[in-house]
Amino acid sequence: MSSPKIYRLLLAGLALVGRLESNVRADETSAGSSTNLPPAMRTVIRSEEVLDATNAKPIQRAFFSSGTNQFAFAVPGDFKLDATTPGKIILTSPDYSGFIAVQLVGPVDGGGAGLTVDSFRNLAMEEFPEGTIVGESELRVANHGGPAYDLRWKSYQGAQQLAFVGFVPSTAGVLKFSLLSNAAQFPVNQMNFRCLLRSFQSNESGKLEILPVSGAS
């Protein structure tokens, strides 16, 4: 079984990948206009009380924005949030068995018409270079859909690792959602990941309004 120390190293690796990816995107666009890059993401965490519930823990909700685009999602219970990597939010499970990342990769010209499935597949492999794609599907978030990939590989210690990464084009840019987990805890981490996706909201259709959460619902 992998120790918390190993997963802290994985978290550091995810942050490093994010920094490298940002550098690559900057290099690729340096020959063109710098306005093609999305504005820096700003992240705020707010605590919300659960209505009509006794002794319920407050819900933590993450709000992030890029220019005039605003987004929000509920943080899975007891997950730790790190927004220090530019353009990327990383959430770590309490036992360090799973990592969720939410990222705004870049702008989409023409509604994403210039992007191909191969482009997204390559980005998935860049995110998890040790992995092999074992499945493809569609990820739908906030009324948008895009390609998603399941990956699998073994760590240096021989532990089975599973990952999921999906790309959802939006008016703000390509939103990337990813999950990294060991095989033993994957069902639990996947459930938390899906809860995050279901709670994801944007202001694309108007003002971003968050409805109170009720313990009776």
VOSEPA-724873 format. One record per residue (C-alpha): residue number from 1; x, y, z. Coordinates in steps of 0.1 Angstrom, whole numbers, plus 5000, padded with zeros to 4 digits. Layout:
<rs>
<n: NUM; c1: X; c2: Y; c3: Z>
...
</rs>
This chain:
<rs>
<n: 1; c1: 5000; c2: 5000; c3: 5000>
<n: 2; c1: 5014; c2: 5034; c3: 4991>
<n: 3; c1: 5021; c2: 5057; c3: 5020>
<n: 4; c1: 5010; c2: 5093; c3: 5024>
<n: 5; c1: 5045; c2: 5104; c3: 5017>
<n: 6; c1: 5043; c2: 5088; c3: 4982>
<n: 7; c1: 5011; c2: 5107; c3: 4975>
<n: 8; c1: 5025; c2: 5139; c3: 4987>
<n: 9; c1: 5052; c2: 5134; c3: 4960>
<n: 10; c1: 5025; c2: 5127; c3: 4934>
<n: 11; c1: 5008; c2: 5160; c3: 4944>
<n: 12; c1: 5041; c2: 5178; c3: 4939>
<n: 13; c1: 5044; c2: 5161; c3: 4906>
<n: 14; c1: 5009; c2: 5173; c3: 4895>
<n: 15; c1: 5019; c2: 5208; c3: 4905>
<n: 16; c1: 5051; c2: 5205; c3: 4885>
<n: 17; c1: 5031; c2: 5192; c3: 4854>
<n: 18; c1: 5009; c2: 5223; c3: 4857>
<n: 19; c1: 5038; c2: 5246; c3: 4858>
<n: 20; c1: 5055; c2: 5229; c3: 4829>
<n: 21; c1: 5022; c2: 5229; c3: 4809>
<n: 22; c1: 5018; c2: 5266; c3: 4815>
<n: 23; c1: 5054; c2: 5272; c3: 4803>
<n: 24; c1: 5047; c2: 5252; c3: 4772>
<n: 25; c1: 5015; c2: 5271; c3: 4764>
<n: 26; c1: 5034; c2: 5304; c3: 4769>
<n: 27; c1: 5062; c2: 5293; c3: 4746>
<n: 28; c1: 5037; c2: 5281; c3: 4719>
<n: 29; c1: 5019; c2: 5314; c3: 4719>
<n: 30; c1: 5050; c2: 5337; c3: 4722>
<n: 31; c1: 5052; c2: 5339; c3: 4684>
<n: 32; c1: 5016; c2: 5351; c3: 4682>
<n: 33; c1: 4995; c2: 5375; c3: 4702>
<n: 34; c1: 4998; c2: 5373; c3: 4740>
<n: 35; c1: 4961; c2: 5382; c3: 4742>
<n: 36; c1: 4954; c2: 5345; c3: 4732>
<n: 37; c1: 4963; c2: 5335; c3: 4768>
<n: 38; c1: 4934; c2: 5335; c3: 4793>
<n: 39; c1: 4936; c2: 5360; c3: 4822>
<n: 40; c1: 4950; c2: 5346; c3: 4854>
<n: 41; c1: 4926; c2: 5326; c3: 4876>
<n: 42; c1: 4915; c2: 5341; c3: 4909>
<n: 43; c1: 4902; c2: 5316; c3: 4935>
<n: 44; c1: 4882; c2: 5322; c3: 4967>
<n: 45; c1: 4869; c2: 5297; c3: 4991>
<n: 46; c1: 4836; c2: 5303; c3: 5009>
<n: 47; c1: 4819; c2: 5284; c3: 5037>
<n: 48; c1: 4782; c2: 5278; c3: 5035>
<n: 49; c1: 4759; c2: 5266; c3: 5062>
<n: 50; c1: 4735; c2: 5237; c3: 5055>
<n: 51; c1: 4699; c2: 5247; c3: 5060>
<n: 52; c1: 4674; c2: 5227; c3: 5080>
<n: 53; c1: 4702; c2: 5204; c3: 5093>
<n: 54; c1: 4715; c2: 5198; c3: 5129>
<n: 55; c1: 4752; c2: 5196; c3: 5135>
<n: 56; c1: 4759; c2: 5194; c3: 5098>
<n: 57; c1: 4794; c2: 5205; c3: 5087>
<n: 58; c1: 4795; c2: 5236; c3: 5065>
<n: 59; c1: 4800; c2: 5232; c3: 5028>
<n: 60; c1: 4832; c2: 5246; c3: 5013>
<n: 61; c1: 4826; c2: 5261; c3: 4979>
<n: 62; c1: 4854; c2: 5273; c3: 4955>
<n: 63; c1: 4848; c2: 5303; c3: 4933>
<n: 64; c1: 4872; c2: 5311; c3: 4906>
<n: 65; c1: 4872; c2: 5336; c3: 4878>
<n: 66; c1: 4891; c2: 5344; c3: 4846>
<n: 67; c1: 4883; c2: 5378; c3: 4832>
<n: 68; c1: 4846; c2: 5382; c3: 4833>
<n: 69; c1: 4840; c2: 5344; c3: 4834>
<n: 70; c1: 4830; c2: 5330; c3: 4868>
<n: 71; c1: 4828; c2: 5295; c3: 4880>
<n: 72; c1: 4820; c2: 5277; c3: 4913>
<n: 73; c1: 4820; c2: 5241; c3: 4926>
<n: 74; c1: 4815; c2: 5224; c3: 4959>
<n: 75; c1: 4847; c2: 5210; c3: 4975>
<n: 76; c1: 4844; c2: 5173; c3: 4984>
<n: 77; c1: 4843; c2: 5167; c3: 5022>
<n: 78; c1: 4876; c2: 5172; c3: 5039>
<n: 79; c1: 4895; c2: 5176; c3: 5007>
<n: 80; c1: 4924; c2: 5201; c3: 5008>
<n: 81; c1: 4925; c2: 5228; c3: 4981>
<n: 82; c1: 4956; c2: 5242; c3: 4967>
<n: 83; c1: 4954; c2: 5271; c3: 4942>
<n: 84; c1: 4990; c2: 5281; c3: 4942>
<n: 85; c1: 4997; c2: 5266; c3: 4907>
<n: 86; c1: 4989; c2: 5293; c3: 4881>
<n: 87; c1: 4957; c2: 5284; c3: 4862>
<n: 88; c1: 4951; c2: 5252; c3: 4882>
<n: 89; c1: 4932; c2: 5241; c3: 4913>
<n: 90; c1: 4943; c2: 5209; c3: 4930>
<n: 91; c1: 4922; c2: 5191; c3: 4956>
<n: 92; c1: 4937; c2: 5163; c3: 4978>
<n: 93; c1: 4918; c2: 5136; c3: 4996>
<n: 94; c1: 4923; c2: 5133; c3: 5033>
<n: 95; c1: 4943; c2: 5100; c3: 5030>
<n: 96; c1: 4963; c2: 5113; c3: 5000>
<n: 97; c1: 4949; c2: 5085; c3: 4979>
<n: 98; c1: 4933; c2: 5108; c3: 4953>
<n: 99; c1: 4939; c2: 5141; c3: 4936>
<n: 100; c1: 4914; c2: 5162; c3: 4917>
<n: 101; c1: 4925; c2: 5190; c3: 4894>
<n: 102; c1: 4904; c2: 5217; c3: 4878>
<n: 103; c1: 4921; c2: 5238; c3: 4852>
<n: 104; c1: 4914; c2: 5264; c3: 4826>
<n: 105; c1: 4938; c2: 5254; c3: 4798>
<n: 106; c1: 4933; c2: 5282; c3: 4773>
<n: 107; c1: 4910; c2: 5301; c3: 4750>
<n: 108; c1: 4888; c2: 5285; c3: 4724>
<n: 109; c1: 4886; c2: 5303; c3: 4690>
<n: 110; c1: 4855; c2: 5297; c3: 4670>
<n: 111; c1: 4838; c2: 5277; c3: 4698>
<n: 112; c1: 4866; c2: 5250; c3: 4697>
<n: 113; c1: 4862; c2: 5242; c3: 4660>
<n: 114; c1: 4899; c2: 5241; c3: 4655>
<n: 115; c1: 4905; c2: 5215; c3: 4682>
<n: 116; c1: 4905; c2: 5178; c3: 4673>
<n: 117; c1: 4901; c2: 5146; c3: 4693>
<n: 118; c1: 4937; c2: 5138; c3: 4687>
<n: 119; c1: 4946; c2: 5171; c3: 4703>
<n: 120; c1: 4928; c2: 5163; c3: 4735>
<n: 121; c1: 4941; c2: 5127; c3: 4735>
<n: 122; c1: 4976; c2: 5141; c3: 4733>
<n: 123; c1: 4969; c2: 5165; c3: 4762>
<n: 124; c1: 4956; c2: 5136; c3: 4783>
<n: 125; c1: 4989; c2: 5117; c3: 4777>
<n: 126; c1: 5009; c2: 5148; c3: 4786>
<n: 127; c1: 4990; c2: 5150; c3: 4819>
<n: 128; c1: 4997; c2: 5113; c3: 4827>
<n: 129; c1: 5027; c2: 5103; c3: 4806>
<n: 130; c1: 5031; c2: 5070; c3: 4824>
<n: 131; c1: 4996; c2: 5059; c3: 4816>
<n: 132; c1: 4979; c2: 5040; c3: 4788>
<n: 133; c1: 4945; c2: 5051; c3: 4776>
<n: 134; c1: 4921; c2: 5023; c3: 4782>
<n: 135; c1: 4888; c2: 5040; c3: 4776>
<n: 136; c1: 4872; c2: 5071; c3: 4759>
<n: 137; c1: 4839; c2: 5088; c3: 4767>
<n: 138; c1: 4822; c2: 5121; c3: 4768>
<n: 139; c1: 4823; c2: 5144; c3: 4799>
<n: 140; c1: 4794; c2: 5168; c3: 4803>
<n: 141; c1: 4797; c2: 5197; c3: 4827>
<n: 142; c1: 4776; c2: 5229; c3: 4830>
<n: 143; c1: 4757; c2: 5222; c3: 4797>
<n: 144; c1: 4789; c2: 5216; c3: 4777>
<n: 145; c1: 4805; c2: 5184; c3: 4766>
<n: 146; c1: 4839; c2: 5172; c3: 4755>
<n: 147; c1: 4861; c2: 5142; c3: 4752>
<n: 148; c1: 4873; c2: 5122; c3: 4783>
<n: 149; c1: 4899; c2: 5095; c3: 4788>
<n: 150; c1: 4905; c2: 5067; c3: 4813>
<n: 151; c1: 4941; c2: 5058; c3: 4819>
<n: 152; c1: 4959; c2: 5030; c3: 4838>
<n: 153; c1: 4995; c2: 5022; c3: 4848>
<n: 154; c1: 5016; c2: 5008; c3: 4876>
<n: 155; c1: 5037; c2: 5030; c3: 4899>
<n: 156; c1: 5074; c2: 5024; c3: 4905>
<n: 157; c1: 5063; c2: 5006; c3: 4937>
<n: 158; c1: 5040; c2: 4983; c3: 4916>
<n: 159; c1: 5008; c2: 4999; c3: 4928>
<n: 160; c1: 4980; c2: 5002; c3: 4903>
<n: 161; c1: 4972; c2: 5038; c3: 4894>
<n: 162; c1: 4940; c2: 5050; c3: 4877>
<n: 163; c1: 4932; c2: 5084; c3: 4862>
<n: 164; c1: 4905; c2: 5102; c3: 4844>
<n: 165; c1: 4908; c2: 5134; c3: 4824>
<n: 166; c1: 4882; c2: 5153; c3: 4805>
<n: 167; c1: 4882; c2: 5184; c3: 4784>
<n: 168; c1: 4851; c2: 5207; c3: 4782>
<n: 169; c1: 4852; c2: 5237; c3: 4757>
<n: 170; c1: 4834; c2: 5267; c3: 4770>
<n: 171; c1: 4833; c2: 5304; c3: 4762>
<n: 172; c1: 4860; c2: 5310; c3: 4787>
<n: 173; c1: 4883; c2: 5284; c3: 4773>
<n: 174; c1: 4889; c2: 5247; c3: 4776>
<n: 175; c1: 4881; c2: 5234; c3: 4811>
<n: 176; c1: 4901; c2: 5204; c3: 4821>
<n: 177; c1: 4889; c2: 5181; c3: 4849>
<n: 178; c1: 4912; c2: 5153; c3: 4861>
<n: 179; c1: 4912; c2: 5126; c3: 4888>
<n: 180; c1: 4943; c2: 5106; c3: 4899>
<n: 181; c1: 4938; c2: 5077; c3: 4924>
<n: 182; c1: 4952; c2: 5044; c3: 4935>
<n: 183; c1: 4931; c2: 5015; c3: 4925>
<n: 184; c1: 4919; c2: 5006; c3: 4960>
<n: 185; c1: 4904; c2: 5040; c3: 4967>
<n: 186; c1: 4893; c2: 5048; c3: 4932>
<n: 187; c1: 4855; c2: 5041; c3: 4937>
<n: 188; c1: 4854; c2: 5066; c3: 4967>
<n: 189; c1: 4876; c2: 5092; c3: 4949>
<n: 190; c1: 4855; c2: 5088; c3: 4918>
<n: 191; c1: 4823; c2: 5094; c3: 4937>
<n: 192; c1: 4838; c2: 5127; c3: 4952>
<n: 193; c1: 4850; c2: 5137; c3: 4917>
<n: 194; c1: 4815; c2: 5132; c3: 4903>
<n: 195; c1: 4799; c2: 5152; c3: 4931>
<n: 196; c1: 4823; c2: 5181; c3: 4922>
<n: 197; c1: 4813; c2: 5179; c3: 4886>
<n: 198; c1: 4776; c2: 5179; c3: 4894>
<n: 199; c1: 4780; c2: 5210; c3: 4915>
<n: 200; c1: 4800; c2: 5229; c3: 4889>
<n: 201; c1: 4784; c2: 5262; c3: 4878>
<n: 202; c1: 4793; c2: 5291; c3: 4856>
<n: 203; c1: 4779; c2: 5326; c3: 4848>
<n: 204; c1: 4777; c2: 5318; c3: 4810>
<n: 205; c1: 4739; c2: 5321; c3: 4809>
<n: 206; c1: 4737; c2: 5350; c3: 4834>
<n: 207; c1: 4746; c2: 5359; c3: 4869>
<n: 208; c1: 4762; c2: 5332; c3: 4889>
<n: 209; c1: 4737; c2: 5323; c3: 4916>
<n: 210; c1: 4743; c2: 5296; c3: 4942>
<n: 211; c1: 4713; c2: 5280; c3: 4958>
<n: 212; c1: 4715; c2: 5273; c3: 4995>
<n: 213; c1: 4720; c2: 5236; c3: 5004>
<n: 214; c1: 4693; c2: 5221; c3: 5025>
<n: 215; c1: 4697; c2: 5191; c3: 5048>
<n: 216; c1: 4661; c2: 5182; c3: 5041>
<n: 217; c1: 4666; c2: 5179; c3: 5003>
</rs>
